[in-house]
Amino acid sequence: MTAARTGLPPVDLTARLGLVRAVAAAYTMKHAQNVVVGDISGRNVLYDTDPRHWWSMWTVSG
């Protein structure tokens, strides 16, 4: 499915690769803690194309 069909703005290659790295890092952390994830389909992954927000996506406050 293309960005035009979903109504999302286009994302350049650099941002896409950054998102892939961030998602891979998150799953690496989960794997290290023996967390099982059932479905990692791209349709089920939430993302933000602004790299300033990426770290906050993987941290839990409280």
N, C-alpha and C positions, 0 to 999 in steps of 0.2 A: 504494500500500500504506500502510495507516495504522500509527501507532505501536502501537496495540493488537494488530494482527495480527503485528507483528514482535517484540513483547515489549519494545520500547523505551519508556522513559518519555516522556510528552508534553513537547514543547519549545515554549516561548512564542514569540510573534512577534518580540520583541526579540532573543532568542537566535538564532532562525532567520536574521534579517537580519544579525546579526553573523557567523554562520557563512558566509553568502553573501558578505559583504564579504571575509572572510579567504580564502576559496577564490578569489575573483576576484583578490585581491592576489597570491596565489601564482601563478596563471596569468599575470598581468601580468608578474611577474618572469621566469617561464619564457619568455614571448614576447619579452621584451627581450633574452634571451640566445639567441634562436633555437632554443629547445628545442621539439621536436615531441612532442605528447601524442596518443596514438591514440584513447583512449576516456575521456570525462569523465562517463560515466553516473553518476547519483547512487548507484547500487548499488556503484560502484567507488571512491567517495570515503570515506575514513575521517575521522571527526570526533569532537570532544569538545565537549560543550555548556558546559564551564566556561571562561569567557573568560581565566582566569588561565593556562591552558595553551596558548592559541592561538599565542603567539609561539614557544614551544618547538617547535610542530609544523612551523614553517617554517625552523628553524635547524638547522645540522649542526655538531656538536661534533667536535673533533679537530684 
